[in-house]
Every structure is written in structure tokens, then in C-alpha cells.
Amino acid sequence: MDIYWFEQIAANVPSEEDWLSAIEADHLHKLRFAKRRADWLLGRWTAKNGVAMFMGIGHDPQALHTIEIRPDSSGAPKVFLENAPAEAAISLSHRSGVSICAVAPAEVSLGCDLETIEPRGDAFHADYFTPEEQALVTQAPTIPDSLRLETLLWSAKESALKALGEGLRLDTRSVIVRFPEPSETTVENRQRVWLQTTDWRPLQVHYGQGVIFHGWWSRSASLLRTVVSLPAAEPPILLHPNLRVSVPL
């Protein structure tokens, strides 16, 4: 199974609103704060373009107008096409003027997250990480490695909680992040393989009795992204206008 991703920055969002549905435009105008409006627009722009490319319906304003992203009862985004549920599952995240959208067939449980690599501290670890995860951070060979690892753990948890449809309503320690063992044998070498790559690398998030979300992570500069799914998928494929994705409309 394939999953897809698409990323945009604030400068990509047009000043016109003709690509929004009437309901979306009404919601936008009710947002009081400029930053909240900008973040919301960036997320909608990223999601609607990602869905349009995934479904092969074009991404001009008229086509984007027919796509609507609505929150379900849990607050998770759901895709509608011409006022009917679309055959697409999405997950959204934004950070520091960048937004990511993961897209997959509708039956997939999907979550994605985008995080800035920054210090979080021991109190954060105790509140949100399991002892197993705290030990991973402690074993990181350098401070930059520990910052990347704690960001990765947090991001993977966020993605899994979104895929569960729960978000931060669930205790983050109820999901446990683990990594497949690379071929290197020492702890230091294993963590350097995990942390220094910019390619997609595998991860798993375990929940409850036998539920395992399989996922992927990558980083660029100070940003780290994660995508998880159930069932498992190959590394996420970057969407672009010339990509042909075969999905039912």
C-alpha cells in the first residue's frame, strides 16, 4: 500500500479566497487572530492541493473549491468532494510557517506530524515519555542527537494519536515508539543511523494489546516529520502535479 505527502510554506498560499468553499470562507472570516487565520489557510491550502493531486482532479481554484476539509466529531480532518465523502484519508500538521499533509485511501488509519527540533527538557520527558523512551534519549551520544531523538519520539506519538482519532486526549505514554534495528551493533552507531539521515527511515508505534502503527520519519534542517499508518505502507511518496495516483473517485 502507498501513502503520499505534500508540503507547503506560507508564501505559497494565494491572497485570493476563490479556492475555498463557502463554508470554509465563512469559517476563515470568524477567526479573530491573524496568526490563527494564516495557519488555518496554510493547512487548508496544503490539504486541498494534496487531495487534488492524489485524486487527479486538478488543482486550479475551481477544482479546489469543490474539495472541502471538515472536522469530524473528534476534530480530525475529513475530506469531502462536491459535498460527498471522498475516497481519501488525510492528516495535517503545521509548524513555523510550514504545513504537511499526508494522504492515503479512505480506509487507512493515518497520522502525520511536523515538529521543530528544539530542547524540551527532563520534566517534559517524565510527563510524556515512557521509561523505555527516556532511556533512548539518555543514551544519545551527543546533545544534538538527543534533541533530534526527543523530537522524533514526540512527533511519532503525535502522529499515532492522530491515527487513533484521539489526539492529546490520550496519555502520550499509552503509545510507545520503537525503531527497527539497523545492521550496526553498537548503541552509538544505531542512534547515529537513526538521527543523521535525511531520507525516510522506519519506525513503529505500539498501542494497547497488539496494535502497531508502522511509520516513517525524515528531517530537513531544523524540521522533523513523521507519518504513520495502519495497515503498513512503503515510504511516503511526494505528491506533485505530474504524479498519477490510481484511486477511485
C-alpha positions in Angstrom: 0.0 0.0 0.0 1.2 3.5 -0.8 0.7 6.7 1.2 1.6 10.2 0.0 2.7 13.5 1.4 2.7 17.2 0.3 4.3 20.2 2.0 3.8 23.9 1.5 5.0 27.2 3.1 3.1 30.3 3.9 4.3 32.1 0.9 2.6 29.5 -1.4 -0.9 30.5 -0.1 -2.6 32.8 -2.6 -4.2 36.1 -1.4 -7.5 35.3 -3.2 -10.1 33.1 -1.4 -11.8 31.6 -4.5 -10.3 28.2 -3.8 -12.2 28.0 -0.5 -15.7 26.5 -0.3 -18.4 28.8 1.1 -18.3 27.1 4.5 -14.6 27.4 4.6 -14.6 31.1 3.7 -17.2 31.7 6.4 -15.1 29.9 9.0 -12.0 31.9 8.0 -13.8 35.2 8.5 -14.8 34.2 12.0 -11.2 33.6 13.1 -10.1 36.6 15.2 -6.3 36.5 15.2 -4.1 37.0 12.2 -1.7 34.1 13.0 -4.6 31.7 13.5 -6.1 32.7 10.1 -2.7 32.3 8.4 -2.1 28.9 10.0 -5.6 27.7 9.1 -5.2 28.9 5.5 -1.8 27.3 5.1 -3.2 24.0 6.4 -6.3 24.1 4.1 -4.2 25.1 1.1 -1.8 22.2 1.6 -4.5 19.7 2.2 -6.7 20.7 -0.7 -3.8 20.6 -3.1 -2.6 17.3 -1.8 -6.0 15.8 -2.1 -6.5 17.2 -5.6 -3.2 15.6 -6.8 -4.0 12.4 -5.0 -7.4 12.1 -6.7 -6.2 13.5 -10.0 -8.9 16.2 -10.3 -6.6 19.3 -11.0 -5.6 22.0 -8.6 -6.9 25.2 -10.2 -9.1 27.4 -7.9 -12.3 26.0 -9.4 -11.3 22.4 -8.7 -10.0 23.2 -5.2 -13.4 24.9 -4.5 -15.1 21.5 -4.8 -12.9 20.0 -2.1 -13.8 20.7 1.4 -11.9 19.7 4.6 -14.3 19.3 7.5 -13.6 18.3 11.1 -15.3 15.1 12.3 -16.7 14.7 15.9 -13.2 14.2 17.2 -11.8 17.2 15.4 -9.9 15.1 12.8 -10.0 16.4 9.2 -12.3 14.6 6.8 -12.3 15.2 3.0 -15.5 15.9 1.1 -15.7 16.2 -2.7 -18.7 18.1 -4.1 -20.4 17.8 -0.7 -19.9 14.0 -0.5 -17.3 12.0 1.5 -14.2 11.5 -0.7 -12.2 8.3 -1.0 -9.3 9.8 0.8 -7.9 9.9 4.3 -5.7 12.8 5.4 -3.7 14.1 8.3 -2.4 17.6 8.8 0.3 19.4 10.8 2.0 22.8 10.6 5.0 24.3 12.3 7.0 27.5 11.8 5.2 28.6 8.6 5.4 25.1 7.1 2.5 22.7 6.6 2.4 19.0 5.8 -0.5 16.8 4.6 -0.4 13.0 4.4 -2.9 11.4 2.1 -4.0 7.8 1.7 -7.0 5.7 0.6 -10.1 6.3 2.8 -9.9 3.0 4.7 -6.4 3.7 6.1 -5.8 4.9 9.7 -3.4 7.8 9.1 -1.4 10.3 11.1 1.3 12.8 10.4 3.2 15.4 12.4 5.7 18.2 11.8 8.0 19.4 14.6 10.8 21.9 15.2 13.9 20.3 16.6 14.4 22.1 19.9 15.1 21.4 23.6 12.2 20.0 25.7 13.8 19.1 29.0 13.7 16.4 31.7 10.3 17.4 33.0 8.9 17.0 29.5 10.4 13.6 29.2 9.0 12.4 32.6 5.5 13.7 31.7 5.2 12.4 28.1 7.7 9.6 27.5 7.8 6.0 28.8 10.8 4.8 30.8 11.9 2.9 27.7 11.8 6.1 25.6 13.5 8.2 28.3 16.4 5.7 28.3 16.8 6.1 24.5 17.2 9.9 24.9 19.7 9.4 27.8 21.8 7.0 25.6 22.1 9.5 22.7 25.8 10.1 22.1 25.6 13.9 21.7 23.3 16.7 22.8 22.2 17.5 19.2 21.4 13.8 18.8 19.3 13.8 22.0 17.4 16.8 20.7 16.7 15.1 17.5 15.6 11.9 19.2 13.3 13.6 21.7 11.7 15.5 18.8 11.3 12.3 16.9 9.7 10.4 19.8 7.3 13.3 20.4 6.4 13.6 16.7 5.8 9.9 16.3 3.5 9.9 19.3 1.5 12.8 17.8 1.2 11.0 14.5 -0.1 7.8 16.2 -2.5 9.6 18.4 -4.0 11.3 15.3 -4.2 8.0 13.5 -6.1 6.7 16.6 -8.5 9.6 16.3 -7.7 10.7 19.8 -5.0 13.4 19.7 -3.7 14.5 23.0 -6.9 13.4 24.8 -4.9 10.1 25.3 -1.9 9.9 27.6 1.1 10.1 25.3 2.7 7.3 27.4 0.0 4.9 26.2 1.8 4.8 22.8 5.4 3.6 22.7 7.8 4.5 19.9 10.3 1.9 18.8 12.8 1.6 15.9 13.7 -1.4 13.8 17.3 -2.4 14.4 19.8 -1.3 11.7 22.7 -3.6 10.9 25.2 -1.7 13.2 25.6 -3.4 16.5 26.5 -0.6 19.0 24.0 1.7 20.6 26.0 4.7 19.4 26.1 3.5 15.8 22.4 2.6 15.8 21.4 6.0 17.0 23.7 7.8 14.5 21.9 5.9 11.8 18.6 6.9 13.2 19.3 10.5 13.7 21.6 11.8 11.0 19.8 10.6 7.9 17.6 12.9 5.8 15.9 10.0 4.0 12.7 8.4 5.2 13.5 5.8 7.9 11.2 3.3 9.5 9.6 3.4 13.0 6.8 1.7 14.9 4.4 3.0 17.5 2.8 0.3 19.7 -0.6 0.8 21.4 -2.6 -1.4 23.7 -2.7 -5.2 23.1 -1.0 -5.7 19.7 -1.9 -2.6 17.8 1.2 -1.5 15.9 1.3 1.6 13.7 4.1 1.3 11.1 5.6 4.6 10.1 8.4 6.7 8.6 10.3 9.8 9.6 12.6 12.2 7.9 14.2 15.6 8.7 15.4 18.6 6.9 17.3 21.4 8.6 15.5 22.1 11.9 12.3 20.3 11.0 11.4 16.7 11.5 8.3 15.0 10.0 6.6 11.6 10.8 3.9 9.7 9.1 2.3 6.5 10.5 -0.4 4.2 9.1 -2.4 1.1 9.7 -2.0 -1.0 7.6 1.7 -0.6 7.0 2.9 1.3 3.9 6.0 1.8 1.9 7.9 5.1 2.4 5.7 8.1 1.7 5.6 9.3 -1.9 5.9 13.1 -2.5 2.9 14.3 -4.5 3.4 16.6 -7.5 1.2 17.7 -10.4 2.7 15.1 -12.8 2.3 12.1 -10.5 -0.5 9.8 -11.4 -2.2 8.1 -8.5 -4.8 5.5 -9.1 -7.7 5.9 -6.6 -11.5 5.7 -7.1 -13.4 9.0 -7.3 
